[in-house]
Every structure is written in structure tokens, then in C-alpha cells.
């Protein structure tokens, strides 16, 4: 279903675009997560402990998950939406030998790279500052899965949006609430019912819980892993179908 040369071409095209504007890409990937880290980790959270952890150690996995979400989603959704509605280059790609599933997969991988890059900058800062967190291979696997989930969501949102206003509304009503209510800055059970149960629907909740559980040495919660895998499969499938529908 996925043509290897096709998705690689799409992915490499995005990498070349990043290389041309790397300084802007670097700054954009760093500023917002670093601001969250300084504000919540060293500002509001100084001296606090949550679930037996220093607040900085508690909040950092959540901020890493948040950064992965924001950059994976926006790195795909914004550029793909512009190319579809403004430049209309997506139609040119669709009439080429590159298939719709390859387009969806290549764009999703590019979004994963952007999300991992931003998260990697935060991890690098934490290592430089000697934050007492051990990053295991499992941590990075969950981080990649998180990036793929939101990059696939970016493909789907961009394909369904009929205007730039639609993309803005999607961000305001879906991404923004998820960023602040998904246990990134506090445990989800601190919310009153029914909100503490409703936020468990969000994939970011399970990404933050999984990364935080790994950092605490407890492994990955099975239910969170299953939910993230389901989101990854469903969102990629729907994104690919949306690209294919545009081809028709």
C-alpha cells in the first residue's frame, strides 16, 4: 500500500525545506517549550512536589509530550493546508506516480522529525542542566509514537479543512484544550468529574502519563500504550483516506 520511493521523496522534500530555513525552524522549535519549562518548571513549580516527584521532574515529561504534539501537528497541518489551499501543489503531487498513502506517510514522517527535534532540544537542555531524569529507549519509542499520532492528525486536519479559518478553529477547539488539560502540567485526577474522565480520551493524556511513568521507573501503562497505538493506526488510516479522496 505504501510505495517506499514515494514516501521517501515526500519526506526528503520536507527535509530540504527545513534545511533552507533551519535557523527559523530551530528557534521556533525551541522558544515555546523552553518558555513552558522556565515558567512552570522553575517559576511556579519551584520547591513543589507532585506524586512524590520534584515538580520539575514531574512536569518535564509532560512538556516534552506537549512539544512533540505541537510541532508534529503544526509542522504538518500548516504546511499541508497552505500547499492545498494557497499554492495548490498537492494536486501536482497527486497526479505524479507518488500515491496518496505515500504522501500521507511521508508527511507524517516529516512531522515526526519536527516533533522529535523539538523534544530533543528540551531533552538536551535537561541533560545540560543535570536534571535527574534517565531517558531510556522505551521513552524515545513512546515519544516517536506520540509524534506519529499527532503528525497523522495534522495530515487529516489539513485534508479536511476547507479554509485557513477551519485550521485555526481546529487548533483552538481541539489542540489548545488538549495542551492544558491532558496532564501535562498537573495530574489529570486533579480535575473535577466529569472532566478528569473526559480528558482520558485525549491521546496527549496517555502520552504524558506514559513518559512520566517511564521516568518514574514504572514502565509504560498498557492501556495508555494500546490507546496510543489505536490512535496512530486510526488517524493515519483516516489521513490516508482523506488524501486519496482528494485525488478523486
N, C-alpha and C positions, 0 to 999 in steps of 0.2 A: 504493500500500500504506500510505503514511503520510499521515494527514489533517493538513494544516497547522494548521487551527484547533485540532484536538485536542491535538497535541503542544505547541503554544504554551500552551494552557490549563494543561496539566500543569506545564510549565516555569515559567510565571508564578506558579502556586500555590506552587511551591518557593521562588521569589524573595521572595514575600510573607512566607513563613515565616522566611526568613533575615533580612528587614528587621525583623521583630518581636523577634528575639533577636540583633541584629547584634554587640553587644559580646562575647557569649559565642562567637559564630561567629568573630569577629576574633581573640580570644585563643586559641581552640582551633586556629585555622589557623596561628598564629604560634609558639606555645610549643615544640612538638616539633621542627619543622625548625630553629628558632633554637638549640635545645639541641644538636642534632646538629652544627650549624655551629660553635658555640663549642667543643664537646668535641673534635671531630675536626679541624676546620679550624684553630683557634687553640690548641688544647690539645695533643693527641697529635701533630698533624702539623706543629707549628711547626718551621721550618727544614728540613723534609724535601722531597725532590723525587722525583716518580714519573713515569716515561715522559718525562723532560725538562721536566716542568712543576712549578712550585711546588705543593706539596701542596694548598694552599687552592684554587688554580685547578683542580687535578685533581679534588678532591672535591666542589666546589660544584655542577657539573652533575649528579653522582650524587645529591646531597642534594635538588636541585630535582626530579629524577625520582622520588625516594623520596617527597617531599612530595606530588607530583602523584598518585602511586599511592595513598598512604594516604588523602588527603582525597577523591579521586574515588571510591574504593571504599567507604570507610566512610560518606561522605556520602549514598550511595545505599543501600547494603546495610542499614545500621542502621535508617534511617527507613522504608524499604520493608518490611523484616522486621517492624518494630513495627506498621506500619499493616495488615499482612496478618494477623499472629497475635494482636495485642492489640486494636487499635481496629477492625479488620476494615473499614476504609474502602476497601480495594482492591476489594472486591466491589461497593460502591456506585458506584465509578468504572466498573467493568466493565459494569454494566447501563446506563450512560449512553451517549450517542452516541459517546463517545470510544472508539476501537478499541484493541485490545491493542498493536498496533505503535506507535500514537501514545503510549500510556502508556510503553512501553519507551524510545522515542526521547526523549520529554520528560524522563523520569527520568535518562536518560543525559546529556542536555544539562545538566541541573541539576548532576549530578555533575561534569561537565567544568568548570562555572563554579566549583564549590568547589575543585577541584584547581588550576585556573588562578589562583584568588585566592590560595591558599596559596603556590604557586610564585612568583606576582607579588610577594608580600611579601618573599620571600627575594631575589629579583632587585632589589627596591627597596633592601634593606639592603646588598647588594653594591655597588650604584651609589653609595649614600650614603658607604660606606667606601672608595670608589675602588679596588675590586678590579679588576684589569686583565683584564676579560673583556668582549668585544664581543658583544652579543646581536643576532643577525641575524633577518630574517623567517623564514628556514628553521628557526632554533632554536625560534621560537614555533609554527611549524606542527608540528614533531615533538612539542613539548610538548602541543599540543592533541590530537594523535593518541594520545599516551600517556594523557592524561586520558580520552579516549573509550574506549580499551581497558579501563581499569580501572573506569570507570563502568558499562560494559556487563557486565563481570564481576560488579559489585555487583548489577545487576538479576538476572542469572542465579542468583547465590548466594542472594539473598533469596527468589526464587521457588522454589528447590529446597529450602530449609531448612524443616524441619517444626517446629522449635523454636528458641528463642534459643540453646540449647546447641549446635545444629548450626552456627549462625553463629559462635559462639565457636571451635568446633573447626576450622571452615574458616579462620578468621583465624590460629589457632595453627599449623596444619599446612601452609597454603599461603602466606598473606600474610607472616607473620613470617619464615619461612626465606628467602623471596624478598627481603625487605628487606635482609638482611645478606649474602646470598650472590651477589647479582646484579651485582657490580662497582660498587656504589655507593660503597664506601669503599676499595677496592683493585682492581687489575686481575684479571679472572676467571682469567687463566692462572697466578696465584699459587697457586691451589688445586691439590692433587694430583689426578691422574687416579683415578677417572673423574669426579670432581666438577667439574673445570674444563670438561669437555664437557657434563655434565648441566645445569649452570646456564645453558647456551646455549639451553635450552628455555624459560626464563623470559622473558616479554615485558619485564620490567623491565631485564634484562641488555641487551637491544637498545635500550631507551630511554636508559639511561645511556651506552652506547657511542656512540649517535648524537649525543646532546647534547655529550658530551665531544669527539667528533671534530669537530663544528661549531666548538666553542670553540677547538680547536687549529688551525682553518683548513683542515681536510682534507675538509670536506663530509660528507654522510650516507653511511655504508656501505650499498650497495644491498641486500645480504642482510638487514641489520637493518631497513631501510625496508620491504622485502617482508614480513618476518615480522610487523612491527607492523601492516601493512595486513591481513594474513591474520587475525591475532588480532582486530582491530577488526571485520572482517566476520563472522567465525565466532561470536564472543561476542555481538555484537548480534543475529545471527540466532537463536542459541540462547536468548538472553534474551527476545526477542520471542515465540518459540515457547512458552517456559515461561509467559509471561503469558497467551498465547492458550489454553494447556491449562487454566489456572486458570479461564478464562472458561467452559470446558465443564463 
